[in-house]
Amino acid sequence: MNAKFLDDLAPGDKFATAGITLTESEIIAFALTYDPQPFHLNAVVAAESIYGGLIASGFQVISLTFRLFIQQGLLVESSMGSPGIDELRWFAPVRPGDTLQAEVEVLAVTPSKSKADRGIARLKYSTFNQRRELVSSFIVNHLLLRRAASEQALVADGAGGVRVVSIARGSPRISAVPMPARAPSTRPAPA
């Protein structure tokens, strides 16, 4: 795994994922829980719909697309979540037996102006079936740590010293660091 931080990404960088094949039972199980529309639940009813057969929920497609990228582990050390998804589109139905694969492209990288330890990476996710037909796309605004911020941060300990908090690899490690001795005050003592 080659972990990526905000500073490691540049517009134009591209990543490809492995594939995943959807079964009829997976499509129906997802629909029962999250999107109970007839053309996702019942093959007989779906055959009479405008789709001519059972199709996966678009929400299942984008969830699987996101999972395929995230489980590669590229953002495991830097991800802080996301403020949102933009430009979500579904272009073609996904049917039982279809194999989905994603391509992810970095569109923009913007360090935060108010918090130097993080920024936003805009990544465009494109999902293709086994025939290389585009079935969906969306843009995720990933909130990511910057590389320097991932290595250590100084935290006041409340007793005149600081602690170095190392947050690399997702597990904080804390060690005490003494503060330099203060120079004696040249102000007269209060009366």
Secondary structure, DSSP 4 states (H G I P E B T S, - for coil): -----GGG--TT-EEEEEEEEPPHHHHHHHHHHH---HHHH-HHHHHTSTTSS----HHHHHHHHHHHHHTT-TTTTTB---SEEEEEEE-S---TT-EEEEEEEEEEEEE-SS-TTEEEEEEEEEEE-TT--EEEEEEEEEEEE-HHHHH-EEEE-SSS-EEEEE-GGG--EEEEEPPPPPPPP-SPPP-
